Amino acid sequence: MQSDDSKKPPKRPRGEDSPRTPARAPPAAAGEGSPGPALPPDHREWDAEQVCRYLRRCGFGEPALLRRFQESQITGSDLHLIDETRLEGLGVSSLEKRSELIKILQQLNQYTDIMKVINDPVHGHIELHPLLIRIIDTPQFQRLRYIKQLGAGYYVFPGASHNRFEHSLGVGYLAGCLVRALHEKQPELQISQRDILCVQIAGLCHDLGHGPFSHMFDGRFIPLARPGVKWTHEQGSVKMFDHLINSNGLKDVMKHYGLVPEEDICFIKEQIIGPLNKQVEPTSWPYEGRPKEKSFLYEIVANKKNGIDVDKWDYFARDCHHLGIKNSFDYQRYIKFARVCEVEGTRHICTREKEVGNLYDMFHTRNALHRRAYQHKISNIIDTMITDALLKADCCIEITGSEGKKYHISTAIDDMEAFSKLTDTIYHQILYSNDPNMKAAQDILKKIECRELYKYVGETQPKVLIQREEFKSLPKDVAAAKPEGIELEVELNAEDFIVDVINMDYGMQDKNPIDCVDFYCKSDYNKAIKISKNQVSQLLPVIFAEQLIRVYCRKTDGKSLYSAQQYFVQWCSQKNFSKPRDGDVVAPLITPQKREWNVSDLSQSPAEKRESSVRTRLVFK
């Protein structure tokens, strides 16, 4: 991130100070035409009498209101906690007066909270609250500078050098954009400044738990290194957030900026991972950080309901920018049409019915990015090779955690002090190590450096989805599918094969995510409706999930690759998987043996298909 502060050397990633100029400035401290001495410049030092004096100068001089403020002993340090509900309890019955008073109090806070401006290559100049800057300026957050957003994708796409750090800044910024838009459009939602800050912090910290090379660590390495442990980067983010707050003494800073740590830390973690208490009854409200009336706040950072959230918006825009791929989804348009409606007693974020086509395009963009970049076959090969290297080096590397205890790569997730030291730099730590026990791991990484990669054998699709518990046995199945009647110079074993099972979907497995989206119409902005796929277009997908099976060979010589291709095509034939695209070329003696693989349905009329079927039966009879 590039700083715009030319006056003094900035801290990372600070930019120029940008005091927010409110629509109307608060009255002068001395008070124009009002009795009494000057008020202290920092409103957080005001006592209850000084708060009432300020309210009188702002035009809120009703004796009953001022008396209730004094009786409640509301001081300057309490003003940030004032929201719609509190004002209503203080007797401000008019919605217009409540909104005006909250606006004045927000403007008051803006004079003491100096925003920071950061020049982001995707979103332009973005403003971040000083509390967010305090979080950013911690070792635990700065660690994200050293974790590639797309992992091994950088080895395939030269521009994909961006890191989790800048993505996290973008998500925090977009979270603020969406929650503020809802606050401005619908003041009746009673979104407080506390809510806005907490949503931004959740966006900022949602990826703190990523390990080296991002999804490679929790998606490939941990399941192999610790098969009995179910661990996700969201769990790591919640634990790392606690570590960040506690080790940097930020609870007092949170209080200074108006947060209530006991409630708000819980709310922030719930936005990242979901309900913290898994024992709650299904019929009750599962969250503790915010009441059911503010359920829509949980749909901004990580939307468990339908997957439309600011995390996707940022990585769509940022990844496309760095990959050189066009991004067709416009999040700014979505924000313009977003509003909250009540659906079966719960408030959800909805959008205009005319945006349904754009949302289908958004999920199609996600699927396209997975196919073209995130699941690129060479990127996945390098991910697999780095995983193999980490597995071989795991027992040789020691990382010091809390109280001096030592951890390995795979066990560092148990201690956040140790895990905070684990980044992509582990790659070069292994590569340049003088430890002779590292040789096996180093040999793999040296092959990556010389582009001597595992060989891609082929890709197929199963007709019935393969379950996760079956994944381990797949290399053995491929090795057992040795074709008969074909002379092979190299015989391969299960250890020579890598079988990569990739689930491709629209983000909700086999479900259509748009079925979980609520819409509203121009004729009634408060009534939520559903829109079925058939109401949109006949050209939309019928199936929303599929599996791809890719096979790689660890042996890289030509004879081994030829053998691996024969094994693979024979295995596809036996399992009744789809015909590999290059099957006729790499295994011309095997593909003719399977009747279904030799019937072409392309551009045939029903009569031609029947005739072709008859010919096929005669040939294979």
Residue pairs with C-beta under 8 A, 6 or more apart in sequence:
1 12
1 13
1 15
1 118
1 119
1 120
1 166
1 169
2 15
2 119
3 10
3 13
3 14
3 15
3 16
3 118
3 119
4 15
4 16
4 117
4 119
4 125
5 14
5 15
5 16
5 17
6 16
7 16
11 133
11 137
12 136
12 137
12 142
13 118
13 136
13 165
13 169
14 116
14 118
14 133
14 137
15 116
15 117
15 118
15 119
15 125
16 116
16 117
17 114
17 115
17 116
17 117
18 114
18 115
18 116
18 117
18 127
19 110
19 111
19 114
19 115
20 110
20 113
20 115
20 127
22 106
22 107
22 110
22 111
23 103
23 107
24 107
25 107
26 54
26 58
26 104
26 107
26 108
26 111
27 34
27 54
27 57
27 58
29 38
29 39
29 40
29 41
30 38
31 38
31 39
31 53
31 57
32 57
34 53
34 56
34 57
36 53
39 46
39 50
39 53
39 54
40 46
40 50
42 76
42 112
43 54
43 76
43 79
43 108
43 109
43 111
43 112
44 76
44 77
44 79
44 112
45 76
45 77
46 54
46 75
46 76
47 75
47 76
48 69
48 70
48 73
48 74
48 75
49 70
50 76
51 69
51 74
51 75
51 76
51 79
52 66
52 69
52 70
54 108
55 61
55 65
55 66
55 69
56 66
58 101
58 104
60 66
60 97
60 101
64 91
65 90
65 91
65 92
68 90
68 91
69 90
72 90
74 82
79 105
79 108
79 109
80 105
80 109
80 193
80 194
80 257
80 258
81 192
81 194
81 258
81 260
82 101
82 102
82 105
83 102
83 190
83 192
83 194
84 98
84 102
84 187
84 188
84 190
84 192
85 190
87 98
87 101
87 102
88 98
92 98
92 101
95 187
95 188
99 187
106 193
109 193
109 258
113 129
113 130
113 257
114 130
115 127
115 128
115 129
115 130
116 127
116 128
116 130
116 133
117 125
117 126
117 127
118 125
118 126
118 128
118 169
119 125
120 126
120 166
120 169
120 170
120 173
121 166
121 321
122 170
122 314
122 317
122 318
122 321
123 170
123 173
123 174
123 317
126 169
126 170
126 173
128 136
128 169
128 172
128 173
128 200
129 197
129 200
129 257
130 257
131 197
131 201
131 253
131 254
131 257
131 259
132 172
132 197
132 200
132 201
132 204
134 248
134 250
134 253
135 141
135 201
135 204
135 205
135 244
135 250
136 142
136 169
136 204
138 244
138 247
138 248
138 250
139 420
140 208
140 240
140 243
140 244
140 247
140 248
140 416
140 420
141 165
141 168
141 204
141 205
141 208
141 244
142 165
143 420
143 423
144 163
144 164
144 165
144 168
144 207
144 208
144 210
145 163
145 165
146 163
146 423
146 424
146 425
147 163
147 164
147 165
147 210
147 211
147 212
147 213
147 214
147 423
147 424
148 154
148 160
148 161
148 162
148 163
148 164
148 213
148 214
148 424
149 160
149 162
149 163
149 164
149 166
149 167
149 214
149 315
149 318
149 319
150 157
150 160
150 162
150 214
150 319
150 323
150 373
150 374
150 379
151 213
151 214
151 215
151 216
151 379
151 383
152 213
152 216
152 379
152 380
152 382
152 383
152 386
153 160
153 323
153 373
153 374
153 376
153 379
154 160
154 161
155 378
155 379
155 382
155 448
156 376
156 378
156 379
156 382
157 322
157 323
157 324
157 373
157 376
159 322
159 323
159 324
160 319
160 322
160 323
160 373
161 322
162 318
162 319
162 322
164 207
164 210
164 214
166 318
167 207
167 314
167 315
167 318
168 203
168 204
168 205
168 206
168 207
168 208
169 204
170 314
170 317
170 318
171 203
171 204
171 206
171 207
171 301
171 310
171 311
171 314
172 200
172 201
172 203
172 204
173 200
173 203
174 203
174 310
174 313
174 314
174 331
175 199
175 200
175 202
175 203
175 204
175 300
175 301
175 310
176 196
176 199
176 200
176 203
177 310
177 335
178 300
178 310
178 335
178 338
179 191
179 195
179 196
179 199
179 200
179 297
179 300
180 196
181 335
181 336
181 338
182 189
182 191
182 296
182 338
182 339
182 340
182 349
183 189
183 191
183 196
185 339
186 339
186 340
189 294
189 296
189 340
189 347
190 293
190 294
191 294
191 297
193 258
194 258
194 259
194 260
194 264
195 290
195 294
195 297
197 257
197 258
197 259
197 264
198 259
198 264
198 267
198 268
198 271
198 289
198 297
199 271
199 297
199 300
199 301
201 268
202 267
202 268
202 271
202 272
202 300
202 301
203 300
203 301
203 310
203 311
205 237
205 240
205 241
205 244
205 268
205 272
206 234
206 237
206 271
206 272
206 301
206 302
206 311
207 233
207 237
208 236
208 237
208 240
208 241
208 244
209 232
209 233
209 234
209 235
209 236
209 237
209 238
209 239
209 240
210 217
210 218
210 233
210 236
210 237
211 217
211 218
211 221
211 222
211 233
211 236
211 413
211 419
211 422
212 390
212 422
212 423
212 424
212 426
212 427
213 383
213 386
213 424
213 427
214 233
215 233
216 383
216 386
216 387
217 233
218 231
218 232
218 233
218 236
220 383
220 384
220 387
221 387
221 390
221 391
221 409
221 410
222 229
222 231
222 410
222 413
224 387
224 391
225 390
225 391
225 394
225 409
225 410
226 410
226 411
229 413
231 413
234 272
234 273
234 302
235 273
236 413
236 419
237 272
237 273
238 269
238 272
238 273
239 416
239 419
240 416
240 419
240 420
241 265
241 268
241 269
241 272
242 265
242 269
242 416
243 416
243 417
243 420
244 250
245 251
245 254
245 261
245 265
247 417
251 261
254 261
254 264
254 265
255 261
263 289
264 289
266 276
266 288
266 289
267 287
267 288
267 289
267 290
267 297
268 289
269 276
269 289
270 276
270 287
270 288
270 289
270 298
271 289
271 297
271 298
271 300
271 301
271 302
272 301
272 302
273 302
274 286
274 302
274 304
275 286
275 287
276 288
277 286
277 288
280 286
285 291
285 292
285 295
287 295
287 298
290 297
290 298
292 346
292 347
293 347
294 347
295 346
295 347
295 348
296 340
296 347
296 348
296 349
298 304
299 305
299 308
299 309
299 348
299 349
300 309
300 310
300 349
301 309
301 310
301 311
302 309
302 311
303 309
305 348
305 516
306 508
306 513
306 514
306 516
306 517
307 363
307 506
307 507
307 508
307 513
308 334
308 349
308 359
308 362
308 513
308 517
310 331
312 362
312 366
313 329
313 331
313 334
316 327
316 329
316 331
316 362
316 365
316 366
316 369
317 327
317 331
319 325
319 369
319 373
320 326
320 327
320 369
321 327
323 372
323 373
325 369
325 372
325 373
327 365
328 361
328 365
329 358
329 361
329 362
329 365
330 358
333 355
333 358
334 351
334 355
334 358
337 351
337 352
337 355
338 349
338 350
338 351
339 349
339 350
339 351
339 520
339 525
340 347
340 348
340 349
340 350
341 347
341 348
341 350
341 518
341 520
341 525
341 526
341 527
341 528
342 348
342 526
342 528
343 350
343 518
343 528
348 518
348 528
349 518
350 517
350 518
350 519
350 520
350 528
351 359
351 517
351 519
351 520
352 519
352 520
352 521
352 522
353 519
353 520
353 521
353 529
353 531
355 519
356 514
356 517
356 519
356 531
356 535
356 536
357 536
357 537
359 514
359 517
360 514
360 536
360 537
360 540
363 506
363 507
363 513
363 514
364 506
366 506
366 507
367 504
367 505
367 506
370 504
371 504
373 379
375 502
375 504
375 548
377 456
377 459
377 550
378 453
378 456
380 500
380 502
380 550
381 453
381 454
381 456
381 552
382 448
382 453
384 454
384 498
384 500
384 552
385 444
385 445
385 447
385 448
385 453
385 454
386 427
386 444
386 445
386 448
388 441
388 444
389 427
389 430
389 441
389 442
389 444
389 445
390 409
390 426
390 430
390 441
392 440
392 441
392 444
393 409
393 430
393 438
393 441
394 408
394 409
394 410
395 408
396 433
396 435
396 437
396 438
396 441
397 408
397 409
397 426
397 429
397 430
398 406
398 407
398 408
399 406
399 407
399 408
399 409
399 412
399 418
399 421
399 422
400 406
400 407
400 417
400 418
400 421
401 407
401 412
401 415
401 417
401 418
401 419
402 415
402 416
402 417
402 418
405 415
405 418
407 414
407 415
407 418
409 422
409 426
411 418
412 418
412 419
412 421
412 422
413 419
427 445
430 438
430 441
430 442
430 445
431 442
431 445
431 446
431 449
433 442
447 453
452 556
453 556
454 498
454 552
454 553
454 554
454 556
455 552
455 553
455 555
455 556
455 560
455 561
455 564
456 550
456 552
457 497
457 550
457 551
457 552
457 553
457 561
457 564
457 565
457 568
458 550
458 551
458 565
458 568
458 569
458 572
458 580
458 581
458 582
458 583
458 586
459 548
459 549
459 550
459 551
459 580
459 581
460 548
460 549
460 568
460 572
460 577
460 578
460 579
460 580
461 546
461 547
461 548
461 549
461 577
461 578
462 547
462 549
462 575
462 577
462 578
463 576
463 577
463 578
465 545
465 547
466 474
466 501
466 547
466 549
471 499
471 501
474 499
474 501
474 549
475 494
475 495
475 497
475 498
475 499
476 494
477 571
477 575
478 494
478 497
478 499
478 551
478 567
478 568
478 571
479 492
479 493
479 494
479 496
479 497
479 567
481 567
481 568
481 570
481 571
481 574
482 488
482 491
482 567
482 570
483 566
483 567
483 569
483 570
483 587
483 589
483 590
485 589
486 566
486 589
486 590
488 562
488 563
488 566
489 559
489 562
489 563
490 555
490 557
490 559
490 560
490 562
490 563
491 563
492 553
492 555
492 560
492 563
492 564
492 567
495 554
496 553
496 554
496 555
496 560
496 564
497 551
497 552
497 553
497 554
497 564
497 567
498 551
498 552
498 553
498 554
499 549
499 550
499 551
500 549
500 550
500 551
500 552
501 547
501 548
501 549
502 547
502 548
502 549
502 550
503 509
503 545
503 546
503 547
504 545
504 546
504 547
504 548
505 544
505 545
505 546
506 512
506 513
506 541
506 544
506 545
507 513
508 516
508 544
509 544
509 545
510 543
510 544
510 545
511 544
512 533
512 541
512 544
513 544
514 531
514 533
514 536
515 530
515 532
515 533
517 530
517 531
518 528
518 529
518 530
519 528
519 529
519 530
519 531
520 526
520 527
520 528
520 529
521 527
521 529
533 540
549 577
551 564
551 568
553 560
553 561
553 564
555 561
555 564
562 586
565 586
565 587
566 586
566 587
566 590
568 580
568 587
569 580
569 583
569 586
569 587
569 590
569 591
570 587
570 590
571 577
572 578
572 579
572 580
572 583
573 590
573 591
573 593
573 594
573 597
576 596
579 591
579 594
579 596
579 597
580 586
580 587
583 590
583 591
583 597
584 591
591 597
591 598
592 598
595 616
595 620
598 616
599 612
599 613
599 616
600 612
601 609
604 612
